[in-house]
Amino acid sequence: MFAIAANTGVFLLPFLCTIFCLNLVSILKKIKVDEDTGLNTFWLTLSFTLIMWSIAIIGVGAL
């Protein structure tokens, strides 16, 4: 489990952070004009969950 989290943290974290930021900006723009934000919310939640999961597992593994 630690190896998966470490690889996610090292290789995928920059992409996950980019996905998170782009979806956050897109949601804010869509809220302004009252559009549907369902798909962007899904990707935002998924990327945030993977970011936090990888950071937490790596932190626990460092103990």
HUWOVEN-V998848 format. One record per residue. RES is the residue in one small letter. SS is DSSP state (~ for helix, > for strand, _ for the rest). PHI is phi in whole degrees, -180 to 180 (none if undefined). PSI is psi in radians with two decimals (NA if undefined). Layout:
res/ss/phi/psi
RES/SS/PHI/PSI
RES/SS/PHI/PSI
This chain:
res/ss/phi/psi
m/_/none/-0.69
f/~/-65/-0.65
a/~/-65/-0.69
i/~/-65/-0.77
a/~/-66/-0.68
a/~/-66/-0.76
n/~/-65/-0.70
t/~/-62/-0.77
g/~/-65/-0.68
v/~/-80/-0.82
f/~/-95/-0.64
l/~/-99/-0.29
l/~/-59/-0.72
p/~/-61/-0.69
f/~/-69/-0.72
l/~/-64/-0.69
c/~/-66/-0.66
t/~/-65/-0.78
i/~/-60/-0.75
f/~/-60/-0.86
c/~/-66/-0.75
l/~/-64/-0.71
n/~/-71/-0.60
l/~/-64/-0.79
v/~/-63/-0.73
s/~/-63/-0.72
i/~/-63/-0.76
l/~/-63/-0.68
k/~/-67/-0.72
k/~/-69/-0.59
i/~/-65/-0.64
k/~/-62/-0.66
v/_/-104/0.23
d/_/59/0.92
e/_/-104/2.97
d/_/-73/2.34
t/_/-118/0.27
g/~/-60/-0.87
l/~/-68/-0.73
n/~/-65/-0.64
t/~/-65/-0.68
f/~/-60/-0.87
w/~/-67/-0.62
l/~/-63/-0.82
t/~/-65/-0.76
l/~/-63/-0.82
s/~/-66/-0.71
f/~/-64/-0.73
t/~/-62/-0.77
l/~/-67/-0.65
i/~/-62/-0.88
m/~/-66/-0.66
w/~/-63/-0.82
s/~/-67/-0.68
i/~/-65/-0.74
a/~/-66/-0.75
i/~/-67/-0.73
i/~/-64/-0.69
g/~/-64/-0.71
v/~/-68/-0.67
g/~/-68/-0.42
a/~/-76/-0.30
l/_/-73/NA
